[in-house]
Amino acid sequence: MSSRKEQIQADRIPKHVAIIMDGNGRWAKKKGYLRSLGHENGVDALRNIATASAKLNIEYLTVYAFSSENWNRPQREVNALMALLVTSLKKELKTLMDNKIRLNAIGNLASLPDKCQQELDEVILKTRENDHMMLTLALSYGSKEEILEATKSIAQQVKEGNLAVEDIDEVTFTQNLYTSGIPDPDLLIRTSNEYRISNYLLWQIAYSELYFTPKLWPEFKDEDLYEAILNYQKRERRFGKISEQLNS
């Protein structure tokens, strides 16, 4: 049986794929494991998908690693997740370098523990010259908060006389988001059979294609990524136009 990868049209690869990596805890519960083991296997899944994405020549991969709402989880789990972040960043540097992947992070990064911020800064610095793909971790991230912060930034610029109200447009707003300089996602994937956006990239996914799968994140493999991209390639992206306009 041939791989789904062979069916993918190389000239129609999504430039930017965003993923809501959901289901680590449920995967662990199903296996009779501790939730922490689910998160560890989730890191393994991310390594595999990031590597596969780079090999497909996807230019941007943005993953929901820790939401602003996740701080409300039991303190023990939050501590374990922060510790896992530090160890994973240390461990995955070789994978990033081997695949020429540049690491990036968005969110309220100042709210992360100092050790997490330090390790994150170090890996971002070490991978900054990598130019094949950008892997963005959304950490302590919430889209509503991002939009509010962008609004405050623009209001401050107007207050200081550096921006006229009539000059505020979509471009201005986009430039003040955490994702400034990154194109909007073409494809958003969510695992674990949940059909929610969960406060993720609300502005940026206005025209993204959405793909939902019942696979729990630790179960999501290369072939599942290929399946999502093949599904994406079957769709007609009209951006408000009609088919006849696109065909002409």
Helices and strands as residue ranges (DSSP letters): G 4-7, G 10-12, E 16-20, H 24-31, H 35-55, E 60-67, G 68-72, H 75-98, E 101-106, G 109-111, H 114-126, E 133-141, H 143-159, G 165-167, H 170-175, E 187-190, E 209-212, G 217-219, H 222-233, H 243-247
